[in-house]
Amino acid sequence: MQTRRHFINTALSVGGLGLSGAALAQFRVEISGVGATQVPITLLRYRDEDKAPVAVSAVVRADLERSGLFSFVDSPTTGLDDTSRPAMPDWRALNVDALSAGSVTRLADGRFDVRYRLWDVLKGAELSAQSIAVPREDLRLAAHRIADEIYEKLIGEPGVFSSRISYVSKAAGRHTLWVADADGEQAQVGVAGPEPIISPAWSPDSRELAYVSFETKKAVVYVQDVLSGKRRVVANFRGSNSAPAWSPDASQLVVTLTRDGSSQLYTMGRGGDNLRRLTNSGAIDTEGAWSADGQFIYFVSDRGGGPQIYRIPASGGNAERVSYQGNYNISPALSADGRYMAYISRTGNSFRLMLQELASGTSIALTDTNDDESPSFSPNSRLIIYASRAGGRDVLMTTNLTGRIKTRLAIPQADVREPVWGPKLR
């Protein structure tokens, strides 16, 4: 696996294509662990969804299941939909806290009208209702947005099911950068070619991906529009150009360049303008990551003798060390709520996912595996996607912040790596 090697080797390559094609590789999802508290919910099949190309209620249920925060109570009851008035005492007798039902209707113009309702069974009150008219290709997105709303109403924080992820696969000597729904479905090709691809990074508005290419036999940073496939070069300086990361306001990128000798951090405008050197050490400084408030840039450096995580003001200044547990820590990722840093720590020959609370500096291990890499937070800061190995191949995993709920997403016959979780779709 490549990410943990970025510290000593940032060269890569890629062949460019526009975003195209539905996924040939679909994810298999396996869930282990449960939440400490689960909401008992009944989610009925939507009326007439069998006449649509997507079983909307099944997508909603799968989304909620992956969170680990819901227990599903099946019921033989049929005939309920978004127009119904459920008899709440009957549902309370089944120990159900929440109930949801809906319908899917094909409209004359070919679109589908997706409707749903969510009831609080204990209070006997309606919590939410929604009607979404979408083209057939957006039925899964409609389902993800319904799952987001149910999650937020019952858990009290935003869901992330309508967000997207990006990752890199390798199969038959071909490297591909994919863009997919958060559940891994509907994956589309962003970039593909015979050379390796690493370091994809979503822009905060989810419209662009930065990545590094070696298609000209030289490491170059590109920014590509996700919808159109159009791209621009933002870093093509002498030496290696690597590890792009966006500022929270999308106005800047931090990159690692060797233009002046060793690997150092530089900031630049989103178009590659206004280049400014940020670090000035004789060490290797790489893997920059912005703090949620944009005030600091976290990075990896061997200035103390071995790779550790430091931070430096985004405006420049003195760097301070922030990782102290263990003698080899790399790949910092910061949560959007500003509370946590995920990173990879080596213990012996094992590379494991760690979580550090920034306020206290306390770190815990989230995994007991040996080959973890590339952590990235979900938009609501409650989940982390990362790459690992299982069954002799590279896979993608998600975990919650306790490490108790893990989801495996594996693409058949392809090694996958470099996952990054994009912002929630607007």
C-alpha positions as CSV (number, residue, x, y, z in Angstrom):
1,M,0.0,0.0,0.0
2,Q,1.3,3.4,-0.9
3,T,0.1,6.2,1.5
4,R,2.5,5.4,4.3
5,R,5.3,5.6,1.8
6,H,4.5,9.1,0.8
7,F,6.9,10.4,3.4
8,I,9.9,9.0,1.6
9,N,8.6,8.8,-2.0
10,T,6.0,11.2,-3.5
11,A,6.5,10.3,-7.1
12,L,3.4,9.1,-9.0
13,S,1.8,9.0,-12.4
14,V,-1.6,9.0,-14.1
15,G,-3.4,9.2,-17.4
16,G,-6.3,11.7,-17.6
17,L,-9.9,11.1,-18.6
18,G,-13.2,13.0,-17.9
19,L,-15.7,11.7,-15.4
20,S,-17.6,9.0,-17.3
21,G,-19.4,5.7,-17.2
22,A,-21.4,3.9,-14.5
23,A,-19.4,1.7,-12.2
24,L,-18.5,-1.8,-13.3
25,A,-17.2,-2.4,-9.8
26,Q,-19.8,-2.4,-7.0
27,F,-19.1,-2.5,-3.3
28,R,-19.9,-5.4,-0.9
29,V,-20.7,-4.1,2.5
30,E,-20.0,-6.0,5.7
31,I,-20.8,-4.5,9.1
32,S,-19.3,-5.4,12.4
33,G,-20.1,-4.0,15.8
34,V,-23.2,-2.1,17.0
35,G,-23.7,1.3,18.6
36,A,-24.1,1.7,22.3
37,T,-27.6,3.0,21.7
38,Q,-29.8,2.1,18.8
39,V,-33.1,3.6,17.8
40,P,-35.8,0.9,17.1
41,I,-37.4,1.8,13.8
42,T,-39.7,0.2,11.3
43,L,-39.1,1.2,7.7
44,L,-41.8,-0.1,5.4
45,R,-41.5,-0.8,1.7
46,Y,-42.5,2.2,-0.3
47,R,-45.8,1.8,-2.3
48,D,-45.1,1.0,-6.0
49,E,-41.3,1.1,-5.7
50,D,-41.2,-2.2,-7.4
51,K,-42.2,-0.3,-10.6
52,A,-39.1,1.9,-10.3
53,P,-35.5,0.9,-11.3
54,V,-34.4,1.5,-7.7
55,A,-35.8,0.0,-4.5
56,V,-35.7,3.3,-2.6
57,S,-36.7,2.0,0.8
58,A,-33.9,-0.6,0.6
59,V,-31.3,2.1,-0.1
60,V,-32.6,4.1,2.9
61,R,-32.5,1.1,5.1
62,A,-28.9,0.2,4.0
63,D,-27.7,3.7,4.7
64,L,-29.2,3.7,8.2
65,E,-27.9,0.2,9.0
66,R,-24.3,1.3,8.2
67,S,-24.4,3.9,10.8
68,G,-24.9,1.3,13.5
69,L,-27.3,3.5,15.3
70,F,-30.6,1.9,14.3
71,S,-32.2,-1.5,15.1
72,F,-34.9,-2.5,12.5
73,V,-38.2,-4.0,13.7
74,D,-39.8,-5.8,10.8
75,S,-43.6,-5.9,10.6
76,P,-46.1,-7.9,8.6
77,T,-48.2,-4.8,8.2
78,T,-48.7,-3.7,4.6
79,G,-50.6,-1.0,2.9
80,L,-49.1,2.0,4.8
81,D,-47.6,4.8,2.8
82,D,-47.1,8.6,3.0
83,T,-50.8,9.2,3.0
84,S,-51.5,6.9,6.0
85,R,-52.4,7.7,9.6
86,P,-50.8,4.9,11.6
87,A,-52.4,3.6,14.7
88,M,-49.6,4.5,17.1
89,P,-50.7,2.3,20.0
90,D,-50.3,-0.7,17.7
91,W,-46.7,0.3,16.8
92,R,-45.8,1.1,20.5
93,A,-46.9,-2.5,21.3
94,L,-44.1,-3.6,18.9
95,N,-41.5,-1.5,20.9
96,V,-41.0,0.7,17.8
97,D,-39.8,4.3,18.5
98,A,-40.0,5.5,14.9
99,L,-42.0,4.6,11.8
100,S,-41.4,5.5,8.2
101,A,-43.4,4.8,5.0
102,G,-43.6,6.3,1.5
103,S,-44.3,5.9,-2.2
104,V,-42.6,6.1,-5.6
105,T,-44.7,7.3,-8.5
106,R,-43.7,7.6,-12.1
107,L,-44.7,10.9,-13.6
108,A,-45.8,11.7,-17.1
109,D,-42.5,13.3,-18.0
110,G,-40.5,10.2,-17.0
111,R,-39.4,11.5,-13.6
112,F,-40.3,9.8,-10.3
113,D,-42.1,11.4,-7.4
114,V,-40.6,10.0,-4.2
115,R,-42.5,10.7,-1.0
116,Y,-42.0,9.7,2.5
117,R,-43.1,10.4,6.1
118,L,-41.5,9.8,9.4
119,W,-43.4,9.5,12.7
120,D,-42.3,9.6,16.3
121,V,-44.3,6.6,17.6
122,L,-43.7,7.4,21.3
123,K,-45.1,10.9,20.9
124,G,-47.6,10.0,18.2
125,A,-46.4,12.9,16.1
126,E,-45.1,13.4,12.6
127,L,-41.4,14.3,12.5
128,S,-40.9,15.0,8.8
129,A,-42.4,14.6,5.4
130,Q,-40.8,15.1,2.0
131,S,-41.7,15.0,-1.7
132,I,-38.9,14.8,-4.3
133,A,-39.4,14.7,-8.1
134,V,-36.2,13.3,-9.7
135,P,-35.1,11.7,-13.0
136,R,-34.5,8.0,-12.8
137,E,-30.7,8.5,-12.5
138,D,-31.2,10.4,-9.3
139,L,-33.4,7.9,-7.5
140,R,-30.5,6.7,-5.3
141,L,-29.6,10.3,-4.4
142,A,-33.2,10.9,-3.4
143,A,-33.0,7.8,-1.2
144,H,-29.7,9.0,0.4
145,R,-31.3,12.4,1.1
146,I,-34.3,10.8,2.8
147,A,-31.8,8.7,4.9
148,D,-30.0,11.9,5.8
149,E,-33.3,13.5,7.0
150,I,-34.3,10.5,9.0
151,Y,-30.9,10.3,10.6
152,E,-30.9,14.0,11.5
153,K,-34.4,13.9,13.0
154,L,-33.7,10.8,15.1
155,I,-30.1,11.3,16.0
156,G,-29.9,15.0,16.2
157,E,-27.0,15.6,13.8
158,P,-26.5,15.8,10.0
159,G,-26.3,12.6,8.0
160,V,-23.7,12.0,5.4
161,F,-25.4,9.5,3.1
162,S,-25.8,12.0,0.2
163,S,-22.1,12.8,0.3
164,R,-19.5,11.2,-2.1
165,I,-16.2,9.5,-1.7
166,S,-13.2,9.1,-4.0
167,Y,-10.7,6.3,-4.1
168,V,-8.1,4.7,-6.4
169,S,-8.2,1.2,-7.7
170,K,-5.6,-0.9,-9.5
171,A,-6.5,-3.8,-11.8
172,A,-4.7,-5.4,-14.8
173,G,-2.0,-2.8,-14.7
174,R,-4.5,0.1,-14.9
175,H,-4.9,2.7,-12.2
176,T,-8.3,4.4,-11.9
177,L,-9.6,7.3,-9.8
178,W,-13.2,6.7,-8.9
179,V,-16.0,9.0,-7.6
180,A,-18.9,7.2,-5.9
181,D,-21.8,7.7,-3.6
182,A,-20.9,7.4,0.1
183,D,-22.2,3.8,0.0
184,G,-19.8,3.0,-2.9
185,E,-22.5,2.6,-5.5
186,Q,-22.8,4.5,-8.8
187,A,-19.0,4.8,-9.1
188,Q,-17.8,6.7,-12.1
189,V,-14.3,7.1,-13.6
190,G,-12.6,10.4,-12.9
191,V,-9.1,9.6,-14.2
192,A,-7.5,6.4,-15.5
193,G,-4.2,5.3,-17.0
194,P,-1.3,2.9,-16.8
195,E,0.6,4.9,-14.2
196,P,-0.1,5.2,-10.4
197,I,-2.5,7.8,-9.0
198,I,-2.3,9.0,-5.4
199,S,-3.4,11.9,-3.2
200,P,-7.0,12.8,-4.4
201,A,-8.4,15.7,-2.4
202,W,-12.0,17.1,-2.6
203,S,-12.6,20.8,-2.8
204,P,-14.9,22.0,0.0
205,D,-17.7,22.7,-2.5
206,S,-17.4,19.1,-3.8
207,R,-17.1,20.3,-7.4
208,E,-13.4,19.6,-7.9
209,L,-10.8,17.0,-7.1
210,A,-7.1,17.7,-6.8
211,Y,-4.7,14.9,-7.5
212,V,-1.1,14.2,-8.6
213,S,-0.1,12.9,-12.0
214,F,3.1,11.4,-13.6
215,E,1.7,11.1,-17.1
216,T,4.5,13.2,-18.4
217,K,7.0,11.1,-16.3
218,K,7.1,13.9,-13.8
219,A,4.9,14.5,-10.7
220,V,2.4,17.2,-11.4
221,V,-0.6,18.4,-9.4
222,Y,-3.9,18.8,-11.3
223,V,-7.3,20.1,-10.3
224,Q,-10.2,18.5,-12.2
225,D,-13.9,19.5,-12.4
226,V,-15.9,16.5,-11.3
227,L,-18.8,17.0,-13.7
228,S,-17.1,18.1,-16.9
229,G,-13.8,16.4,-16.5
230,K,-11.9,19.6,-17.4
231,R,-8.7,20.0,-15.6
232,R,-5.9,22.5,-15.0
233,V,-2.3,22.2,-13.9
234,V,-1.7,23.9,-10.6
235,A,1.8,22.7,-9.7
236,N,4.4,21.7,-12.3
237,F,7.6,23.0,-10.8
238,R,11.1,21.5,-11.0
239,G,11.3,18.3,-9.1
240,S,8.3,16.6,-7.4
241,N,4.9,18.2,-7.0
242,S,2.6,16.3,-4.6
243,A,0.2,15.9,-1.7
244,P,-2.4,18.7,-2.5
245,A,-4.9,19.7,0.2
246,W,-7.6,22.4,0.1
247,S,-8.1,25.2,2.6
248,P,-11.6,25.2,4.2
249,D,-12.7,28.2,2.1
250,A,-11.4,26.6,-1.1
251,S,-9.2,29.7,-1.9
252,Q,-5.9,27.9,-1.5
253,L,-4.0,24.7,-1.7
254,V,-1.1,23.4,0.3
255,V,1.3,21.2,-1.7
256,T,4.6,19.5,-1.2
257,L,7.4,20.6,-3.6
258,T,11.0,19.7,-4.0
259,R,11.7,22.7,-6.3
260,D,14.3,24.2,-3.8
261,G,15.8,20.9,-2.6
262,S,14.1,18.7,0.0
263,S,10.4,18.2,0.3
264,Q,8.8,21.4,1.8
265,L,5.3,22.8,2.2
266,Y,4.0,25.6,-0.1
267,T,0.7,27.3,-0.3
268,M,-0.8,28.6,-3.5
269,G,-4.1,30.0,-4.9
270,R,-6.6,27.6,-6.3
271,G,-5.4,28.3,-9.8
272,G,-1.7,27.8,-8.9
273,D,-0.9,31.5,-8.4
274,N,0.6,33.2,-5.4
275,L,3.1,30.5,-4.5
276,R,4.5,30.9,-1.0
277,R,6.9,28.7,0.8
278,L,5.6,27.7,4.2
279,T,8.3,25.6,5.8
280,N,12.0,26.2,5.7
281,S,13.6,23.2,7.3
282,G,16.4,20.9,6.2
283,A,14.1,17.9,6.9
284,I,11.4,16.3,4.8
285,D,8.1,18.1,5.4
286,T,5.0,16.7,3.6
287,E,1.3,15.6,3.8
288,G,-0.1,19.0,4.6
289,A,-3.7,19.2,6.0
290,W,-5.6,22.3,7.0
291,S,-7.3,22.7,10.3
292,A,-11.1,23.2,10.2
293,D,-10.8,27.0,11.0
294,G,-8.0,27.5,8.4
295,Q,-5.6,28.8,11.0
296,F,-3.1,26.0,11.0
297,I,-1.7,23.4,8.6
298,Y,-0.8,20.0,10.0
299,F,2.0,18.1,8.4
300,V,4.5,15.2,8.7
301,S,8.2,15.9,9.2
302,D,11.3,14.0,10.2
303,R,12.9,17.1,11.7
304,G,13.0,15.3,15.1
305,G,14.7,12.2,13.7
306,G,11.6,10.2,12.8
307,P,8.3,11.0,11.1
308,Q,5.9,12.9,13.5
309,I,3.0,15.3,13.0
310,Y,3.5,19.0,13.5
311,R,1.4,22.1,12.9
312,I,2.4,25.5,11.6
313,P,0.3,28.7,11.3
314,A,-1.1,28.9,7.8
315,S,0.3,32.4,7.6
316,G,3.8,31.1,8.4
317,G,5.8,30.9,11.6
318,N,7.2,28.3,14.0
319,A,6.1,24.7,13.8
320,E,5.0,22.8,16.9
321,R,4.8,19.0,17.4
322,V,1.4,17.5,18.0
323,S,2.0,13.7,18.0
324,Y,3.9,12.1,20.8
325,Q,2.5,8.6,21.1
326,G,4.9,6.3,19.3
327,N,7.9,7.1,17.1
328,Y,6.3,6.9,13.7
329,N,3.2,8.9,13.0
330,I,2.0,10.0,9.5
331,S,-1.1,11.0,7.4
332,P,-2.9,13.5,9.5
333,A,-6.6,14.2,8.7
334,L,-8.6,16.8,10.6
335,S,-12.3,16.6,11.4
336,A,-14.6,19.4,10.2
337,D,-15.8,20.1,13.8
338,G,-12.2,20.9,14.8
339,R,-12.1,18.4,17.6
340,Y,-10.1,15.4,16.2
341,M,-7.1,14.3,14.2
342,A,-7.0,10.9,12.6
343,Y,-3.6,9.5,11.7
344,I,-1.6,6.4,11.1
345,S,0.9,5.1,13.7
346,R,3.4,2.4,13.3
347,T,3.9,0.0,16.2
348,G,6.5,-2.7,15.3
349,N,5.5,-3.8,11.8
350,S,1.9,-2.7,12.2
351,F,0.3,0.4,10.8
352,R,-2.9,1.3,12.7
353,L,-5.5,4.0,12.6
354,M,-5.4,6.3,15.5
355,L,-7.6,9.1,16.8
356,Q,-6.3,12.1,18.7
357,E,-8.5,14.6,20.6
358,L,-6.9,17.9,19.8
359,A,-7.8,19.7,23.0
360,S,-6.3,17.1,25.3
361,G,-3.8,15.4,23.0
362,T,-5.1,12.0,24.1
363,S,-4.8,9.3,21.4
364,I,-6.6,6.0,21.0
365,A,-6.2,3.1,18.5
366,L,-9.4,2.6,16.5
367,T,-8.2,-0.6,14.8
368,D,-6.2,-3.8,15.6
369,T,-5.2,-4.4,12.0
370,N,-1.7,-4.2,10.5
371,D,-1.9,-2.2,7.2
372,D,-4.1,0.8,7.7
373,E,-3.6,4.0,5.7
374,S,-5.2,7.1,4.3
375,P,-7.7,8.2,6.9
376,S,-10.4,10.8,5.9
377,F,-13.3,12.1,8.0
378,S,-17.0,12.1,6.9
379,P,-18.5,15.6,6.6
380,N,-20.3,15.3,9.9
381,S,-17.0,14.3,11.7
382,R,-18.6,11.1,13.0
383,L,-17.0,8.5,10.7
384,I,-13.6,7.9,9.2
385,I,-12.9,6.1,5.9
386,Y,-9.5,4.5,5.5
387,A,-7.7,1.8,3.5
388,S,-6.6,-1.5,5.0
389,R,-5.9,-5.1,4.0
390,A,-8.1,-8.1,4.4
391,G,-7.8,-11.5,2.7
392,G,-4.6,-10.6,1.0
393,R,-6.0,-7.6,-0.8
394,D,-6.5,-3.9,-0.3
395,V,-10.0,-2.8,0.9
396,L,-11.8,0.3,2.1
397,M,-13.2,0.5,5.6
398,T,-15.2,2.9,7.7
399,T,-15.2,3.2,11.5
400,N,-17.0,5.4,14.0
401,L,-14.9,7.4,16.5
402,T,-14.8,4.6,19.1
403,G,-13.8,1.9,16.6
404,R,-16.8,-0.2,17.7
405,I,-18.7,0.0,14.4
406,K,-16.8,-0.9,11.2
407,T,-18.0,-1.3,7.7
408,R,-16.0,-3.0,4.9
409,L,-16.4,-1.9,1.4
410,A,-14.6,-4.1,-1.1
411,I,-14.5,-4.1,-4.9
412,P,-14.2,-7.5,-6.4
413,Q,-11.0,-8.2,-8.3
414,A,-9.4,-4.8,-7.7
415,D,-7.2,-3.4,-5.0
416,V,-8.5,-0.1,-3.6
417,R,-6.6,2.6,-1.7
418,E,-6.4,6.4,-1.2
419,P,-10.0,6.9,0.0
420,V,-11.1,10.5,0.7
421,W,-14.6,11.5,1.9
422,G,-16.0,14.5,0.0
423,P,-18.3,17.2,1.4
424,K,-22.0,16.7,1.6
425,L,-23.8,17.4,-1.7
426,R,-25.6,20.8,-1.7
